């Protein structure tokens, strides 16, 4: 399954909507995404969204769509 992860670059500052970034990860579950992010990045995860169906197709058409691998 493919997930879109919304995050802040660092856990040091308070989150600001304007600084929220996103990336795409393929994983078996939302818990697996949390584990990957915790073990491989210093990011502050805000939200993890499962992408499927039309929503996934829409995201794939976006020029920024690229699966992140750790």
C-alpha positions in Angstrom: 0.0 0.0 0.0 1.1 3.5 -0.6 0.9 6.2 2.0 1.4 10.0 1.9 3.2 11.3 5.0 2.8 14.9 6.1 5.7 16.0 8.2 7.8 18.9 9.6 11.5 18.8 9.0 12.4 18.8 12.7 10.9 18.0 16.0 12.7 21.0 17.6 10.2 23.7 16.5 6.4 24.1 16.7 4.7 22.8 13.6 3.5 25.5 11.1 1.2 24.6 8.3 3.2 26.7 5.9 6.2 24.4 6.5 4.5 21.1 6.2 6.1 18.8 3.6 5.0 15.4 2.3 6.5 12.3 0.9 5.2 8.9 -0.3 6.1 5.6 1.2 5.1 2.0 0.2 4.6 -0.1 3.3 2.4 -2.9 4.7 0.6 -0.8 7.3 0.4 2.7 8.9 2.4 1.3 11.9 5.2 0.2 9.5 5.3 3.8 8.1 5.6 5.2 11.6 8.5 2.8 12.3 10.3 3.7 9.0 10.0 7.4 9.7 11.1 7.1 13.3 14.1 4.9 12.5 15.3 6.8 9.4 14.4 10.5 9.8 14.4 13.3 12.3 11.0 14.4 11.0 8.0 15.2 13.1 5.2 13.2 11.5 1.9 15.1 11.4 -0.4 12.8 9.5 -0.3 9.5 7.5 -2.8 9.0 4.7 -3.5 5.8 2.8 -3.7 6.4 -0.9 -5.9 4.2 -3.0 -8.2 4.2 -6.1 -8.8 7.6 -7.7 -6.9 9.5 -5.0 -3.8 7.4 -5.7 -4.2 8.0 -9.5 -4.5 11.7 -8.9 -1.3 11.8 -6.7 0.6 9.8 -9.3 -0.2 12.5 -11.9 1.5 15.1 -9.7 5.0 15.9 -10.8 6.2 15.6 -7.2 5.1 11.9 -6.9 8.1 9.8 -6.1 8.3 6.9 -3.6 10.8 7.3 -0.9 13.0 4.4 0.0 14.9 3.9 3.2 
